[in-house]
Amino acid sequence: MMATRKLKAKLREEVGTGKSHELRREGYMPGVLYGRNKETKNIAFNTKQLQKIVSEEGYGALVTLEIDGNNTAAILKDVQKEIVKDDFLHADFQELSENEEIRLTIPLYLENREAAEDNDTIVQLQLSEIDIECLPKYIVGHVNIDAKKLKDSPSITIGDLDLEGVNILHDDEEVIASLTYASKPEEDEEDESEGPIYEDEKSALE
């Protein structure tokens, strides 16, 4: 299971655009906490703290939300950002239950690319993320794909992944990475002539 980070939050009694702007001016941002068969809670938390968690753990970070002294295990499901400035505006958290499976998308990271490539071939990553379903204790933040395996096989597929307790929601035959021939730049043809070519001697003298 991936690391869990703590994030202090407080319940929001008032909602709306005006109140959200006020929160952001104070260094906080609005969000919601929801769960299956549970009432959605409007919460607020320190923007910089969430930005730090996202920068270190990614957008699917596991967090322990401390809301008015009560701890709740949750996963960050979505962050809305301002288009131009890329500022965090709003975040959605899903409450976790240890006996309830959750569906999420995790990234695939390719490593040891140079071990599989040479002057003629390069590694092509065809799948950058996968959808999985599992209990919270089996959640992983990402999966490393070792390109060295391509030295013995032409491709790496979903069926090659071995994740404990995780149901991967893809066909086993789906290709994650493969080797492809590198394209070479076309060489300019050299002009083999040593000088101008004239139609006849008369034109050469003119």
PAKEMI-738610 format. One record per residue (C-alpha): residue number from 1; residue in three letters; x negated, y negated, z negated. Coordinates in Angstrom, 3 decimals, always signed. Layout:
! PAKEMI-738610
<node NUM ALA <X Y Z>>;
...
! end
This chain:
! PAKEMI-738610
<node 1 MET <+0.000 +0.000 +0.000>>;
<node 2 MET <-1.273 -3.466 +0.847>>;
<node 3 ALA <-2.131 -5.993 -1.859>>;
<node 4 THR <+0.658 -7.951 -3.531>>;
<node 5 ARG <+0.315 -11.685 -4.122>>;
<node 6 LYS <+2.101 -13.768 -6.733>>;
<node 7 LEU <+4.177 -16.779 -5.753>>;
<node 8 LYS <+6.013 -18.966 -8.231>>;
<node 9 ALA <+9.452 -20.083 -7.109>>;
<node 10 LYS <+12.530 -21.770 -8.493>>;
<node 11 LEU <+16.206 -21.552 -7.676>>;
<node 12 ARG <+17.642 -24.349 -5.558>>;
<node 13 GLU <+20.948 -25.641 -6.803>>;
<node 14 GLU <+21.324 -28.153 -3.981>>;
<node 15 VAL <+20.915 -27.338 -0.295>>;
<node 16 GLY <+21.051 -29.322 +2.911>>;
<node 17 THR <+18.775 -31.284 +5.229>>;
<node 18 GLY <+18.330 -34.240 +2.893>>;
<node 19 LYS <+17.363 -32.074 -0.065>>;
<node 20 SER <+14.948 -30.066 +2.088>>;
<node 21 HIS <+13.182 -33.262 +3.191>>;
<node 22 GLU <+12.916 -34.306 -0.446>>;
<node 23 LEU <+11.348 -30.963 -1.382>>;
<node 24 ARG <+8.750 -31.243 +1.381>>;
<node 25 ARG <+7.767 -34.749 +0.270>>;
<node 26 GLU <+7.062 -33.255 -3.170>>;
<node 27 GLY <+4.848 -30.512 -1.702>>;
<node 28 TYR <+7.483 -27.778 -1.815>>;
<node 29 MET <+9.435 -25.980 +0.871>>;
<node 30 PRO <+12.837 -24.274 +0.927>>;
<node 31 GLY <+13.453 -20.594 +1.483>>;
<node 32 VAL <+15.830 -17.727 +0.852>>;
<node 33 LEU <+15.567 -14.355 -0.855>>;
<node 34 TYR <+17.942 -11.667 +0.380>>;
<node 35 GLY <+18.391 -7.940 -0.069>>;
<node 36 ARG <+20.768 -5.133 +0.794>>;
<node 37 ASN <+24.011 -5.468 -1.173>>;
<node 38 LYS <+22.547 -8.428 -3.058>>;
<node 39 GLU <+23.520 -12.069 -3.136>>;
<node 40 THR <+21.231 -14.343 -1.147>>;
<node 41 LYS <+19.316 -16.773 -3.351>>;
<node 42 ASN <+18.181 -20.233 -2.276>>;
<node 43 ILE <+14.671 -20.821 -3.596>>;
<node 44 ALA <+11.817 -23.323 -3.371>>;
<node 45 PHE <+8.059 -22.850 -3.776>>;
<node 46 ASN <+4.738 -24.630 -3.337>>;
<node 47 THR <+3.944 -25.006 +0.364>>;
<node 48 LYS <+0.151 -24.805 +0.000>>;
<node 49 GLN <+0.401 -21.612 -2.048>>;
<node 50 LEU <+2.435 -19.919 +0.675>>;
<node 51 GLN <+0.078 -21.185 +3.388>>;
<node 52 LYS <-2.858 -19.669 +1.491>>;
<node 53 ILE <-1.072 -16.320 +1.195>>;
<node 54 VAL <-0.251 -16.288 +4.914>>;
<node 55 SER <-3.822 -17.214 +5.898>>;
<node 56 GLU <-5.232 -14.346 +3.809>>;
<node 57 GLU <-2.536 -11.655 +4.095>>;
<node 58 GLY <-0.614 -12.493 +7.267>>;
<node 59 TYR <+3.053 -13.128 +7.963>>;
<node 60 GLY <+4.193 -9.778 +6.576>>;
<node 61 ALA <+2.635 -10.400 +3.174>>;
<node 62 LEU <+3.902 -8.588 +0.104>>;
<node 63 VAL <+4.610 -10.966 -2.761>>;
<node 64 THR <+5.839 -10.916 -6.315>>;
<node 65 LEU <+8.212 -13.843 -6.581>>;
<node 66 GLU <+8.273 -15.278 -10.088>>;
<node 67 ILE <+11.662 -16.986 -10.263>>;
<node 68 ASP <+12.431 -18.661 -13.576>>;
<node 69 GLY <+10.376 -16.072 -15.455>>;
<node 70 ASN <+11.744 -13.026 -13.599>>;
<node 71 ASN <+9.546 -11.063 -11.169>>;
<node 72 THR <+10.935 -9.769 -7.878>>;
<node 73 ALA <+9.011 -7.670 -5.342>>;
<node 74 ALA <+9.550 -8.992 -1.821>>;
<node 75 ILE <+8.083 -9.156 +1.656>>;
<node 76 LEU <+7.705 -12.295 +3.748>>;
<node 77 LYS <+9.922 -11.704 +6.777>>;
<node 78 ASP <+9.921 -15.029 +8.605>>;
<node 79 VAL <+8.395 -18.503 +8.523>>;
<node 80 GLN <+9.876 -21.399 +10.456>>;
<node 81 LYS <+7.324 -24.000 +11.522>>;
<node 82 GLU <+7.456 -27.486 +12.980>>;
<node 83 ILE <+6.759 -27.275 +16.712>>;
<node 84 VAL <+4.271 -30.138 +17.100>>;
<node 85 LYS <+2.445 -30.304 +13.755>>;
<node 86 ASP <+2.798 -26.573 +12.968>>;
<node 87 ASP <+3.891 -27.431 +9.410>>;
<node 88 PHE <+5.722 -24.792 +7.361>>;
<node 89 LEU <+9.415 -25.688 +7.082>>;
<node 90 HIS <+11.283 -22.660 +5.725>>;
<node 91 ALA <+10.595 -19.052 +4.723>>;
<node 92 ASP <+12.686 -15.892 +4.409>>;
<node 93 PHE <+11.863 -13.163 +1.888>>;
<node 94 GLN <+13.432 -9.718 +1.723>>;
<node 95 GLU <+13.709 -8.113 -1.696>>;
<node 96 LEU <+12.151 -4.661 -1.934>>;
<node 97 SER <+13.504 -1.589 -3.669>>;
<node 98 GLU <+11.074 +1.251 -4.365>>;
<node 99 ASN <+13.586 +3.856 -3.153>>;
<node 100 GLU <+14.787 +1.983 -0.072>>;
<node 101 GLU <+13.009 +2.117 +3.289>>;
<node 102 ILE <+12.239 -1.111 +5.078>>;
<node 103 ARG <+11.657 -1.762 +8.773>>;
<node 104 LEU <+8.913 -4.156 +9.823>>;
<node 105 THR <+6.430 -5.018 +12.557>>;
<node 106 ILE <+2.688 -4.798 +11.907>>;
<node 107 PRO <-0.262 -5.852 +14.109>>;
<node 108 LEU <-2.859 -3.570 +15.688>>;
<node 109 TYR <-6.508 -4.672 +15.513>>;
<node 110 LEU <-9.036 -3.271 +17.985>>;
<node 111 GLU <-12.522 -2.600 +16.607>>;
<node 112 ASN <-15.800 -1.224 +18.027>>;
<node 113 ARG <-14.856 -2.370 +21.515>>;
<node 114 GLU <-18.519 -2.658 +22.538>>;
<node 115 ALA <-19.110 +1.037 +21.754>>;
<node 116 ALA <-16.696 +2.095 +24.501>>;
<node 117 GLU <-17.457 -0.505 +27.165>>;
<node 118 ASP <-20.251 -0.562 +29.735>>;
<node 119 ASN <-21.065 -2.422 +32.945>>;
<node 120 ASP <-18.264 -0.693 +34.830>>;
<node 121 THR <-15.454 -0.304 +32.297>>;
<node 122 ILE <-13.704 -2.444 +29.694>>;
<node 123 VAL <-11.205 -1.657 +26.945>>;
<node 124 GLN <-7.686 -2.892 +27.585>>;
<node 125 LEU <-5.387 -3.311 +24.567>>;
<node 126 GLN <-1.888 -2.591 +25.835>>;
<node 127 LEU <-0.031 -2.718 +22.527>>;
<node 128 SER <-0.777 -5.421 +19.953>>;
<node 129 GLU <+1.833 -4.483 +17.321>>;
<node 130 ILE <+4.107 -1.626 +16.308>>;
<node 131 ASP <+7.461 -1.261 +14.572>>;
<node 132 ILE <+7.483 +0.977 +11.514>>;
<node 133 GLU <+9.864 +2.139 +8.800>>;
<node 134 CYS <+8.775 +3.284 +5.344>>;
<node 135 LEU <+9.176 +2.957 +1.598>>;
<node 136 PRO <+7.500 -0.127 +0.079>>;
<node 137 LYS <+4.662 +1.922 -1.436>>;
<node 138 TYR <+3.525 +2.960 +2.058>>;
<node 139 ILE <+3.555 -0.515 +3.631>>;
<node 140 VAL <+0.336 -1.481 +5.407>>;
<node 141 GLY <-0.531 -4.968 +6.618>>;
<node 142 HIS <-2.161 -3.841 +9.867>>;
<node 143 VAL <-3.688 -0.843 +11.634>>;
<node 144 ASN <-7.276 -0.714 +12.922>>;
<node 145 ILE <-7.720 +0.992 +16.294>>;
<node 146 ASP <-11.210 +2.445 +16.784>>;
<node 147 ALA <-12.209 +1.970 +20.424>>;
<node 148 LYS <-15.022 +4.525 +20.027>>;
<node 149 LYS <-12.381 +7.232 +20.500>>;
<node 150 LEU <-12.202 +6.173 +24.151>>;
<node 151 LYS <-15.629 +7.725 +24.714>>;
<node 152 ASP <-13.948 +11.139 +24.462>>;
<node 153 SER <-10.472 +10.301 +25.752>>;
<node 154 PRO <-9.163 +8.006 +28.522>>;
<node 155 SER <-6.578 +6.426 +26.213>>;
<node 156 ILE <-5.386 +6.031 +22.623>>;
<node 157 THR <-1.669 +6.614 +22.109>>;
<node 158 ILE <+0.893 +6.255 +19.332>>;
<node 159 GLY <+0.547 +9.980 +18.704>>;
<node 160 ASP <-3.090 +9.437 +17.693>>;
<node 161 LEU <-2.081 +7.291 +14.704>>;
<node 162 ASP <-1.911 +8.916 +11.286>>;
<node 163 LEU <-0.131 +6.714 +8.742>>;
<node 164 GLU <+0.903 +8.347 +5.485>>;
<node 165 GLY <+4.605 +8.076 +4.723>>;
<node 166 VAL <+5.248 +5.862 +7.752>>;
<node 167 ASN <+7.720 +6.502 +10.559>>;
<node 168 ILE <+6.395 +4.821 +13.710>>;
<node 169 LEU <+9.328 +3.724 +15.865>>;
<node 170 HIS <+7.646 +4.372 +19.223>>;
<node 171 ASP <+7.215 +7.336 +21.564>>;
<node 172 ASP <+4.087 +9.385 +20.861>>;
<node 173 GLU <+3.009 +9.000 +24.503>>;
<node 174 GLU <+3.040 +5.185 +24.443>>;
<node 175 VAL <-0.471 +3.900 +25.200>>;
<node 176 ILE <-2.162 +1.550 +22.736>>;
<node 177 ALA <-5.532 +1.111 +24.447>>;
<node 178 SER <-7.275 +2.512 +27.497>>;
<node 179 LEU <-10.359 +2.106 +29.656>>;
<node 180 THR <-10.105 +0.252 +32.931>>;
<node 181 TYR <-12.637 -0.629 +35.612>>;
<node 182 ALA <-14.136 -4.076 +35.253>>;
<node 183 SER <-13.587 -6.371 +38.218>>;
<node 184 LYS <-16.787 -7.710 +39.744>>;
<node 185 PRO <-17.044 -11.197 +41.256>>;
<node 186 GLU <-17.380 -11.227 +45.014>>;
<node 187 GLU <-20.846 -12.173 +46.186>>;
<node 188 ASP <-21.140 -14.918 +48.771>>;
<node 189 GLU <-22.460 -13.657 +52.065>>;
<node 190 GLU <-25.762 -15.285 +52.909>>;
<node 191 ASP <-26.155 -16.997 +56.253>>;
<node 192 GLU <-28.807 -14.948 +57.990>>;
<node 193 SER <-29.403 -17.532 +60.745>>;
<node 194 GLU <-32.597 -19.538 +60.490>>;
<node 195 GLY <-31.282 -22.640 +62.231>>;
<node 196 PRO <-28.544 -24.078 +64.425>>;
<node 197 ILE <-27.410 -22.015 +67.395>>;
<node 198 TYR <-27.026 -23.856 +70.701>>;
<node 199 GLU <-25.004 -22.726 +73.679>>;
<node 200 ASP <-27.815 -23.511 +76.098>>;
<node 201 GLU <-31.092 -25.365 +76.368>>;
<node 202 LYS <-29.413 -28.466 +77.746>>;
<node 203 SER <-27.283 -28.943 +74.646>>;
<node 204 ALA <-30.389 -28.430 +72.531>>;
<node 205 LEU <-32.168 -31.324 +74.241>>;
<node 206 GLU <-29.238 -33.748 +73.872>>;
! end
